[in-house]
Amino acid sequence: MTNQQLRLLYLSNAFPPGVTGRFPSLNPAGHATETRMIQALSQQTRMVTVGLLPGGVWGKLEPRDDSFGWEHELLLWQRKPELWHRWRSWRQLRRFYLERTAREGGFDVVLVRNLSPIFNHFIRWLRRQRPRPLIALVLADSGQLGEKISIARRLRYRLKPMQTLDGEAILRYDACISFGIDTKRYFESRGVPWLWMPSAFNFRYDPPPADPAPGQPIRFGYFGSLAEHACIIPLVRTFLDLRLPGTLHVCGHGGSSETLKNLAASHPHFHFDGLLPRASDCLAWAQQVDVLINPRLPWEGAENSFPSKLFEFAMTGKAVLSTRTGGVDQVLGEEGLYLDTDNFEADLRWKLGEVAAMDRAELQRRGTAIRCRVLKDFNWEAQTRRMVEFLTGIMNAPPVFLLDDLGHTRFNESFNGHE
């Protein structure tokens, strides 16, 4: 089988074109990543997509604006009442699959984005079909994997219709393409093929020539989610306590917005610009700073994902100070500046002071090197090529022994319609 012949059904959560511009709070980073990946995959495979959208945009797809997205052949909805619409959506998906395969032949691969109840239920049904395609998971994040689940909670999940714990749902997949580098242990220990693919940059940006700005203090910045797990409030408070000569600039959207707004009103060295009109605007906005900071800690579940904003940080050409959580150091390389999460507060104070004393030309050199590295190795064409090669390699490999859903050894069936 060649890459061009791979027939792929992708169960996605990308929004259609012209929608997200009117809903700026709907995880713009996740949408951009999902859409760019689909666009690149469509150039390398024969792909059909199904979209699963949140109930918040039900009945609000029109009028469309000029924001980017992807047109799916079928749209499903996560709406209330949840059980009714989950059941309805999975039956729609099953009917779509059966009609499409009867009319045009089977798929080689069904690729599934994350572990949602509707997709989980469909995959449970699909595994029982003969012949069936290869079933691969695109694991962008999971807050449950690695979490200790009590017996009572497990029982509650078993009693809830169409609900499956993530640790049980992953057992239904033949392969995994994961954004988080630490999820490897959940798959390779069972002999399930696993690929680390942390995503790629979504917005190509060519920064202006570096300004040497002699004599000016080093300026720090952050853009992205302002949720509690992003650790922005501790970053801002630590920066203000240090009384460094430079400034800290933040923009984004999330639960910490009001607190940040109040802090900016009373501290002249901290500037909060709120939510910018477009996610791509953040890259030009970042040109006012010298160093971008990612203070993400390894909170429960963080190791199962990758902070995608790091790729946009890289596109700005700015130096990056970050924790290593999620495999960040594998992307930034030796030119990155790193925070120790084991002693985070003390190390953050130390590193902010250390970086504030660095030569601006050295920071610019690091930023340029990171940008070149990401442009070369972490673009969507290269990443989706790796995905297709990974899936094709599994399709062409001889059958092997795997562990089944109950942990028993079984002989892995061949795919692509051959038993």
Beta strands, then each sheet from edge to edge (+ up, - down):
strand 1: 7-12
strand 2: 46-54
strand 3: 74-78
strand 4: 109-113
strand 5: 134-139
strand 6: 175-178
strand 7: 194-196
strand 8: 220-225
strand 9: 248-253
strand 10: 270-272
strand 11: 291-294
strand 12: 319-323
strand 13: 337-339
strand 14: 401-403
strand 15: 409-411
sheet 1: 3+ 2+ 1+ 4+ 5+ 6+ 7+
sheet 2: 10+ 9+ 8+ 11+ 12+ 13+
sheet 3: 14+ 15-
end
